[in-house]
Amino acid sequence: MSESENPTLLKGAFKSLKRFWLLIIGVVLVITLVIAWPLISNSPVRYADINDHFKYGSIGSEPVNGVPYWIWKVLPAIFPDKLPGEGYASLGFIYEPGQDRPIGFSKRRIFVDRVGLNCAVCHAGTVRDTPDSTPRVITTMPSNTVDLSGYIKLISEVAFDPRFNADRILAEIAAQGEKFNPIQKLIYRYLVIPQTRDALIAQGSLLAFLDNQLDRGPGRVDTFNPYKSLQFRFPMDHLDPDELIGGADFPSIWNQKPREGLQLHWDGDNDSVDERNLSAALGAGVTPTTVDLDGIQRVADWLWELPPPPYPYEINQNLAAVGKPIYENNCASCHAFGGSKVGKVTPIEEIGTDRYRLDSYTYELLSNQNTLFVGTPRRFKHFRKTNGYANVPLDGVWLRAPYLHNGSVPTLRDLLETPENRPKEFYRGDDVFDQQKVGFVSDVAEDNTKEFFKIDTTIPGNLKSGHLYGTDLSPEAKDALVEYMKTL
């Protein structure tokens, strides 16, 4: 070989070596991307169908207040003593066939799959015709069976328990059929489980005041006090004890367009549907930095003109015809769209219902809320402190039992009685419908699957007082009025 050929050979060898290393680097980068992408991505599980999106889609609660999916999945098996029965279903959460989590729980990949809450956790319920009937799921109605306070207490307590450790959690994950690879096991053992424990301990410390509250039971939640602590770090042990009794029923959320401009929430503290929606998302665990605006807007657009579900049972049309003018003369001005008082606040001195929900919303909370989303078009500016409760429209009222803002009256027919003649005690959590009185069966303590929650209406926060409208009607007029209200 001549000396003149050596440079050419060397140059070709160098190019081959360069191509080889570029190939190696490319392969390494692809492998790294494939491995790392699930760890660095932030992607919710998406649903084409709007009903599925509402029930299972993300609104942005997972990053800060969510729980890693597999830890969340095994908690009922590790802590069965902290639940009233078997699994999350014992707290009234609704499971549908083929779903790995109940309605109201979303999933998002952030390093690992995480589970959070969405709108449906408070706004999807079930109805049965008889105790032996299969429950029908109805979205956008109040979550009549869900004990959300019980769930919050569960996840706030478990991390303080010595059973919350890597060995126990990983063993239960394996027992439930998930086969982690060695890298996943290391990530969970030394990163995910310790970080989750620390986060839940921090959350549990902020919500420790809940231990001093009476249980709310299904279909109700303390609207603003957890919000004060988690979002704004209020010193909860220094607040007026009466301020901490602010439980309220979950509302229905259909038919939002005609509600724009009305005073919203039970106490009428906001008149913007969009701002109310965003505030509710924050209450479900979203933060101003994690909010999924597209996910929330998709739900809002769907709800804008969504009608309430029609009454599914037989209506005595002749009796309803008698009840229609009674409704128009006694109820419509406060409760029919277009009425002179609908969507306005009636002072607490006049309406006379339990005032604790009203008093739990304070000027201090209002001032803090108005600092949210500063510098953006979404900055809160519609919240106001009021002196009573709002007159709500009654569309779909048949699905909204129990009644009054605190759910202290089980049926519409009971609401037309004077407070002393309304049930002093009743049970919440049954989804069997009472077609005669309009509400859910409330005089049964348990069925063949679970015990129901007993309400004592003498306890502050549960008071059945006030709203005397219609109580002076004759029994026949009351029956006719209730029959007509089935048509709303």
Secondary structure, DSSP 8 states (H G I E B T S, - for coil): --GGGHHHHHHHHHHHHHHHHHHHHHHHHHHHHHHHHHHH-EEE---SSHHHHHHH---S-HHHH-EEHHHHHHHHHH-GGGSSSSTGGGGT----TT-SS-TTEEEEEESSEEEEE-GGGTSEEEEBSSTTS--EEEETS--TT--HHHHHHHHHHGGGSTT-SHHHHHHHHHHTT----HHHHHHIIIIIHHHHHHHHHHHHHHTGGGGGS----TTEEESSHHHHHHHH---GGGS-GGGG--EEE-------GGGTTS-BTTTT-B--HHHHHHHHHHHTT--TTT--HHHHHHHHHHHHT-------S---HHHHHHHHHHHHHHTHHHHSTT-TTTTSEEEHHHH----HHHHHS-HHHHHHHTTTTTTSTT--------SEEE----TTGGGS-SBTTTT-B-BHHHHTS-GGGS-SEEEE---BEETTTTEE--S-SB-SS-B-EEEETTSTT-------TTTTS-HHHHHHHHHHHTT-
